[in-house]
C-alpha cells in the first residue's frame, strides 16, 4: 500500500506531565490508540524525522548523517503479515475510536462545566481570576467551595477563585502569573481567566493581544449565549472571530462531548512551542449538558471524521505511520488550517491521556516540535554567488555541528544575545559564556537570565539599552542569538544592524547563529549563517559537552581578551547617567501646623530606581524580588538600572506596550510566587488606567508593593513630541492626578509618600522592608526627565542620543 509523504508522522516520546491534564503519561505505557503494541523507546528514538524543506537553488544534506529509517521512496508498508492493508487500516481505525471512548468515558455523567473544571485541575491550575456574568454561571458554580464535587471522596483541593475589578485586570493577572510561575515544577506555566460573554470577552482582547505578542501562555474561558438563543441575543458576540487574530487557537465548543479534547489541546498549544494565549468559548446550554454514554458513542462514531473538518468539530482521525513503520491512526486536533496530532495512551495508573505525535511536514507542527536540526545558508550574508543550503542534526558527531563550533572558536569579537528563550537555561548559558569568555547582552524579556553582577554581563541592549552592548553588537564578528526573534526594538534600522558580523560572514570568520524553537523564525528578520531549530537548553547543553571535551584535552583556546578589555573601556566611558538637581530651600508646615524651612532636592525616575536597587542589593534581597512595570519612562529606567539577577524577574509589556499592566502583573506574580517580594514600578499615567484593582489587593490581602513614579505626565510620549513635533504637547499631561496616599487609604492599604531626595532613603526602606505581610503603596513625586540613551527611530543601533540636549532628528521617523 503506497503511503503519501504528507501522512508520514513519527511518534515522539515527549514527557507530557506538564503539558496535559494527567500529572504523568509514563514512558512505560505500552498500548495506544494506534492499534499496535509499542515496541520500546529505543526504536522510536532512533527514527529520523522526514523533512520538507524548500530552498531557492541547491540543498546539501550532511553526508555524515545515517540514512533515514523512513526513506522517501517507501512504496509499501505492511502493518501485520496476516492482514491486508485495508484490514490493517480498518483495525487501526477501530482501535482509535475505542480509545477515544475510553478517554471520554472518564468524564461520563459530568456536565460540560464540570468537565472544564476537572480538566483545569488535571492541568495543574490552582488559581483562576475572573468576573461573573449570566452566561458563565454554570462554570462559576464549579469553583464554589460548597459545590458537591468538593465533598466527594478523593476530591482534589479546590481551585482558588479571585474576583477582579474588571475582566481586563483578570487577564493581566493571568499574564503575570504565567510570566513568573516557576518553570521547574510539575506543570509548565499557564495563566487562566474566566469571564462572561459580550463585554466580558471584549474586555479581554487587550490581555490576549499582549500575551500573543510576548509569548505568554494563557487559557481564557468565556461564557456565550446558548446555542438555542435567537440571533443578536443579549450579550452575545462573535467571540471566536474577535479573538482568532490574537490567540494561538480560538474555538467555540459544539457539545460537551468534545470538551476533554478541547481542554487538553488548549493547554498543550498554550504551553508548547512559543507559548501564547488560547480562547475557549462556552455556550451556556453546553455548560449544563451532561456527557452521557449515548453522547460519547454518537460523538466517536459520527464526529471524528477521517481528516479535519471545521464544520464537524476540532477533532478528526489522521492516517499516519508510527516509528515502527506500522499503519496507524492518530487524533488530529485544531482546525482545518492548523492542527497537531496526538495519540491516546493508557498509563500505569489506568488513566487514558493524550500524548503528542510529531508531524515534520508542515511548519506549524515544527514550531511546536523542535527537530534539533541546523540549517546553514550561504548567500548574500556569506558572499556566495548563489544560495547554498546545507542541513544536518545538532549532533557533535555530525559535520554541520562541527562547522558551527569551528566558527564559534574562530571568532575574536563574539557576543551572545540572550532572548526570552534562555529563561529556562540560565545555568547552561552561564557555563557556555564562561567557557568561551563571551560577553552576554539580554533583551527586555530575558533580563536576569544572565546575572548582571557577572563580569561578562553587558545588560540590556536596544532602543533604550545600555550604550556598551549597542556599540559592541554592531562591532562584533559573531552574533550568537539564543531565543530572541530580532525584534525591531533591539535592531534599530535593520539594514545597518550588525555590520561587523555581516562583514565577518563574507570572510568566513564570523556571521550570525540564530537559535529558535520556531522554524518559522528562520530568516524572518535576518538571514543567519546557521539557524538552529532547537531549544536554548538543548543547544547550550550540546555545545557545553563539546567544550568540556576540548577543556579536558587542553585544546580550548580563548581569543576574547582584547574584546573584553574593550568592553570595560566602553562601560567606563558610557555609563547610564542619573539626572541630578540643585538643593533648594522650601517652606512647609509640620504636623502641628507650624511653618518651617527645609532643604529639598528634587528627584528623577533614575535616582529613585537607583536608590531602590542599592537598598535591595545591600540587604541581599535582590535574588528574591520580582518586578513589574507599566509602559513608559519608568519601565525603561527600571530595565536599565535594576541589577537583574534571576530569570523571569522582570515582567513588562514588550511588543504591545500596554499601559496599565503593572498592577495586574504584580498581583499575578505574587499569586505564583508567595515567598518572593513582588514590586510594581509604575508611572502615574499607567497606574491611573487600572488602579481599581486595588480593590482585589485589599479584599484578598495580597502583600504586594506598588511604587508610583509621579511626574504628572506621559513623559516618554512628551519627549517624542519635543523631538519630532516642536514641543507641541498634547494629551501627555496629568494635571489632576488623585492623591495616591488617600486613594490607598480608602482601600485600607498602607501608603508612604516622598517628594524630596533627603527623605528618600528612609521612606524607601520603610516601603521595601517594613510590613512584609501586607500591601504597601509608595507615592514618589519626580521631575519630568527623558529616558536616555535613546536610539531614534530609523537610526542604526549605535546612533544614540546620550544626553538631554537639543538634537536633530529625522522628522519623518517619529516612533510608534
Secondary structure, DSSP 8 states (H G I E B T S, - for coil): ----GGG--EE-----TTTSSSS---TT--BBTTSSB---HHHHHH---------SSEEEE-TTS---SS-TT-----S-TTS-HHHHHHHHHHHHHHHHHHHHHTTTT-BHHHHHHHHHHHTT--EEEE---GGGHHHHHHHSTTSGGGGSTT-----EEEE-SSHHHHHHHHHHHHHHS-TTSSS---EEEEE-STHHHHTTHHHHHHHHHHT--EEEEEEE--TTS-TT-TT---HHHHHGGGSSEEEE-S-GGGHHHHHHHHHHHHHSSS--EEEEEEEHHHHH-B--HHHHHHHHHHSSEES--TTT-SEEEEEEE-TTS-EEEEEEEE-SSSEEEEEEEE-TTS-EEEEEEE--SSHHHHHHS---EEEEEESTTTT-SS-EEEEEES-TTSHHHHHHHHHHHH-SSEEEEE-GGGTT-HHHHHHHHHHHT-EEEE-GGGTTSS-TTSTTEEEE-STT--HHHHHHHHH-SEEEEES----HHHHBSGGGTTHHHHHHHHHTS-EEEEEES-GGGTTSSS--SEEEES-HHHHHHHHHHHHHHHHHHT------HHHHHHHHHHHHHS--------EEEEEEE-TTS-EEEEEEE---HHHHHHHHHHHHHHTT-GGGEEEEE-SSHHHHHHHHHS---STT-EE---SS--TT-HHHHHHHHHHH-TTSEEEEEEEHHHHHHHGGGHHHHHHHT---EEEEEE-SB-HHHHHHHHHHSTT---S-B-TT---HHHHHHHTT-EEEEE-SHHHHHHHHHHHHHS-TTS-EEEEEE------SSEE-TTSBTT-EE-SSS-----GGG---
